[in-house]
């Protein structure tokens, strides 16, 4: 007698086994959300445009259990059934849709949004002292709207957010309208560039918006008035950073420019979003101590936000590159060279556990500082092999070829081979695929 094996549930990404969904591909989200700050109450309608990838009778969307769904329609018709459980909205259709069929899903929902507990702490929608923010990485989008919450699933967005009129609402893309009525103001943003759901953000607070510079790319600051003087000191070099990164990495990838937002509250770490970086008041203290973080978050607009890892195991393609951008800014602004930084952090890595494989660090360690520093060191060793001209030509090719799409490590190593006179396999084997720490000066 043979025992039947228990069928395992397929997952899109083993690092986040419960996020992401099968059977369709979303091309656009249109969100119409109202949020009342004082009572932390969100109500919304999400209109999701998608296409089926297979014959589809049942499907799911990611949605936090703190939000309840009151109505669903698919292509204008009520489904046979819908229910929420386990962080999913389950929808069963009356009749199956054929492969390649257009699908418009409308979901009405609401509740008191909260962050989602994860291995890496709380992520998603979070109340501030007087306002709210969304910190979406890696799976926090589902804390405030129904979605296919995985980085490989990019879409365009229209974000219509209504809040009490004293508050400023910041979201991704271009502000196309602002309408005030009966003490509430509706802010509408259009984000045409394909974007992963975790990079879509909502920021609500007593903020003022200021234009900083247009040095080829428009840069705006959004912050409480009380921090304006500190900001002008601490963030003074952003236009120069932008100019440097455009030269080294290629054209800035977004049409709308770049916004830096500082909350009135302290934040443990800064956050990246598409076209926006979010810092806490503690990063804007007038002492200039956050310069490397400012460079890091700006670099994510190229590495992570535009060129995005298809699976979280490839996160070094975000964090290693953004960390190396910190070193490049230092090198080009009168600080330590990238070589000096590499040697500095090599000593730290030498004294750390050697049980992490950079190209697949495991979910628990994907935000470990070793991913950041070893990733940056890998790029520095590659730069030495290729020479500056070829190395930076490779980075510009990388950001242009994969703009607004998703990638894996093999895409980068394959592209790099075109810029090398000899095989790079020994470099990749030792730096990306072995937990051992190679000699920094090994040939």
N, C-alpha and C positions, 0 to 999 in steps of 0.2 A: 504494500500500500504506500502511495506517495502522499506526502502532506502538501497541501496547496500553500504556496507562499502568500503572505499577506501583501496585498497591493499597496505600494507606497504612494503617498500623495505627491504628485509632481510639484516641484517648486521652481520659480524663475531664478532665484538667487539663494543659495544655502546660507549666506550671511544674514539674510532677512527672509526666512522661509515663509512667513505669513504675509509678506507684501508683494504686490504685483498680481496680475490676473491674466487668464488665458482666453483665447478665442476671438479677440478683437484688438483693434489698434485705434487709439484716440488721436484725432487731428486737432481738436479745438475744445476749450472749455470757455463757457460764458457764465460767470458767477454774478448773481445779484444778491448781495448780502447786506443785512442791517445788523449793526452791533450797538448795544447800549452799554456804555462803559460802567456806569454805577452799579448795575445789577448783573454784569457779565452774562448778557443774554444775546445769543446770535440766532437769527432766522435767515434762511437763504433759499434760493432756487439755483440749482446748477443745471445748465443745458450743455450736454456733452455730445459732440459730433464724433462718430467713430465709423469704422468699417469692419465687417466680420472677416475673420481669417479662416473660418471653417463653418460648417453648418452649425447654427447656434440656437439652442432651445433654452438653456440656462446659462447664466453668467454672473459674475460678482464684480463689485467695486469695493475699494478700500474705504472704510468709514469708521471712525472711532465710536466705541460703544456709548460715549457720553452724549452723542447726538442721535436724535430719533427722526425717523422718516415718516412723513404724513401722506405723501402722494408720489407715485411714480408713473410715468408714461414712456412708451417706446414707440417711436414713429407715430405718435399721436394716439396710441391705443393703450388701454390699461393692460398690464401684464396679468397673467393668470394668478400670480402670487408674488409678493415681495416680503422679505423679513430681514432683520438685522441680528447678527450674532457673531461673536468672535472677531470683531473688528472688520466685518464684511457686510455689505448690503447684497443679499442674494435675490436675484430676479429670475423668475420662470415665465417664459413667454407662452402664449396660447398656441402659436404655430412657430415652427422653426424658421429661422432666416437662412437663406442660402449663403454659401461662401461668397465674399466680395460684396455683400449687401450693405447699403448705407444704413446707418442706425443713428437716430437722434434720441437721446435719453434725457428726460427731464425729471429731476428729483427735487422735491420740496422737503426741507429738513430744518431742524433747529435744536437748541439746547444751550447748556452752559459749558462752553468749551474748556477743556483742560489739557495740559501737556500729557503726552503718552510716556509711560514708564518703559525704558529700554535698558539694554546692557550698558549704554553710554550715558545714562542719566535721563532726565526729562527732556523731551523734544516736542516741538509743535507750538500750539497756541498758548500764550502765557499772559496772565494779567500783570500789569505794572502798577506802581503806586497810583498813577493817574493816566491810564491808557492801556495799551496792549501791544504785544509783538508776536510775530511768528518766527520761530527758529526751526526751520524745516528739516535740517540734515540729521539723520538720513531718511527717516520715514514719518515726518511730522505733518505732511500736507493733509493726511486723512483726519487730523485733529480739527480741521475747520471746513473741509469740503469733500464730497465723494469723488474718488479719483482712482486712476491706475498708478499707485504710488511707488514707482520704481524708476531709477534714473534712465533706463533704456527707453522709456516711454515718453518721448518729447512731443509737445503740442504748443499751439499758439493759445493766447489767453485774452479775454476781455474781462476786466475786474471792475464791477460796479459796487462800491462800498458806501453805505449810508451810516453816518454817526452823528452825535450831537454836534451842533454847529461850532462851539468853541474849539473843537479838536481839529487838528490837521490829520488827514489820512494819506499815507504814502503806500503805494503799491508799485509793482513792476511796470515798466513801459512808459508810454507817453500819456500825460494827463490830457484827455481830449475834451472833458467837460467837468464843470463843477456847478451844481444847482442847489440853492438853499430854499427850504420851505418848512414853515412851522417848526422852527428850532432845530431842524435836522438838515444836514448837507450831504448830498450824494456826489461822490467823486468817481469818475469813470476813467480807467486806464486801459490802454490798448498795447498789448505785447505781441507783435507779429512774429518775433524770432522763436523757432522751436525751443522749448524750455522744459527741463525736467521738473516734476511737481515739487520736489523738495526745495527748489530754488525760487519758488513763488512765495512772496511774503506779503504780510500786512502789518503796517506800523501805525499806531494811533497814539497821539500825544499832543501836548501843548507846545507845538513846535513852530519855529519860523524857518522859512526857506530862503537861502541866499545863493546867488550865483558867485562862484569862486573865480573861474577862469574859463576861457575858451582858447586853449593852446592846441587847436586842431580838434579837440574833443571837449564838449561842454561838461563842466564839473559843477555840481551843486552841493551845498551843505544844508542839512535839516537838523535843527537842534534847539534846545531851550535857550532863550535869550541870556540866561545867567551864565552859560558856558561859552558865549561868543568870543570873549577875549582869550580864554584858554585855547579855544579851537584855532584861532588865528595864529597862535604860537605853535601848537603841537602838530597841526596839519598843514603847515605852511609849504611843505615841499611836495605836496600832491601834484601840482601841475608839472613839476620837473620829473617826478616819477612817471607820470603818464607819458611825457615826451620820450623818456628813456625806454619804457616798455614798448611803445609803438615802434621805436627804432629796432629794438632787439627781437620782439615777438611778432611784429606785423600789425596791421590795422586793428584798431579797437573794434571788437566784434559787434557792437550794438549801435543802432541808429540814434537812440535817444540820449546817449551820453551816460554819465556816471554820477551817482548820488551817494554821498556819505551821510549817514544818519547817526546822531548821538542821542541815546535815550537819557532821560532825567535820572534813571536808576543806574546802579552799578551792574555790570554783566561780568560773568566769570571769564568768558572769552568773546572776541568779536565773532560775527557771523557773516557768511557770504550769502548773497542772493543775486538773482540775475539783474545786473545793472546797478546793484545797491550793496553797500557794505554797512553793517550795523555795529556800532561801538557803544560801550557803556560810559557813563559819566566818569568812571575811574580811569578810562583810557584818555581822558581829556582834562588833565589836572594842571596844565600849564607847565609841566616839567619836561615834556618832550620825550618821555620814556617809552612811547608806543610806536616809534618810527618803523621798526621792523614789522610790526603787526599791520601798520597802514600799507606798507609795500606788499606784504603777504596777501592781504584781502584784495587789493587792486589786481594783483597778478592772477587771482582766481577768475577774473572775468575772461581771461584766455584759457587758463588751465583748470578745468573743473566745470565752469559754467557754460562756456561755448563748446569746448572739447571735453566731453563728459565720459567717465568710465561706464561701460555697459553693465558691468557687475562690480560689486563693492570690493572684491578681491584686488582689483586694479587701482585702488585708491592712491597708490604712490604716484600715479599719473596726475593727480590733483595736488597732493600735499608735498611730494618731493619737488615738483616744479615750482610751486608757490614759495617753498622754503628757499630754493635756489635763487628765486627772484629777490628775496631779502638780501642774499649775499651779493647779487649783482648790483642792487641799489647801493649797498655799502661801498662796493668797489668803485662805483662811478660817482660817488658823492663825497669822497675824501675819507672814507672809513677803511676798515680792514678789507683786504682783497678776498675774493672767493677762495683763493688758495689758503689764505690764513684762516678763514672760517672753517674750511674743510679739515685742516690740521687740528684746529681747536676742538671740533666736535668728534673727530676721530678718537681722541683720547677719551671722551665721554663714552662713545660706543664701545671702546676697548674694555671699559670697566662695567659694562652692562651685560645682562644675560644674552647669550648668543643662541637664541631659540626661535628667532623670527625670520621667516622667509619673505623678503620684500614684495615679491610678486604674488604672494598669497599668505598674508600675515595671520589670517583667521579673524573671525568676527570680533572676538574680545579685544584684539590688539590692533584693529584697523585704524584707530586714532592714537595709537602709541607714538610717543615722540621719536622712537627709533625709525618709524616709517617716514617721518618728515626728514630727519637728519640723514639717514642712510639713503633715502631717495635723492636728496640734494647732492650727497657725496657721489652717488652713481652718475649723476649728470656732470659733475665736475670731472670725474675720471674720463667720461666720454668726451668732454670738451678738450681735455689734454690729448686724447687719441686723435680727434678729428682736426684740431686747430680751430681758432676762433671763427674764421670765415665760414668753414663748413658747418661748425656747430650751430651758429646762429642762423645760417641759411636753413639748416634742418628744422630748427624751432619755428621759423616763419613758414616753411612748407607744411609743417605739422598743423599749425593753427589755421592755415588757409585751406588745406585739403580736407580737414575734418571739422570745419566751422559748423557749429550748431548740430553736430551729430555725436554718435557714441563710439567708443573705441575700447580695445583691449591692449594689453602689453605687447602682444605680437605685432600689432599695427605699428607701434613705435619702433620696435627693434627691426622690423622689416624695412621701414622707411629709412632708418639710420644706416642700414647696410649700403644704401646708394651713395652715402657721403663718406664712406670709408674705403681706403685702399687695401685693407686686409680684413679678414674675418673678425667680427666683434663677438663671436660666440664665447671665447674665454672670458671676456668682460661680463657678458650677461650671466654666464654660468656661475661666476663667483659673486657678483654683486646682487643679482636679482633672484637666483634660484638656490642659493646655498645659505644656511644660517650662519656659517662661519664668517668671520670678518677678514676680508683679504687685506694684504699689505697695501697701504695707500699708494706706495711708489712702485708697486709691481708692474712690470711691462705689460 
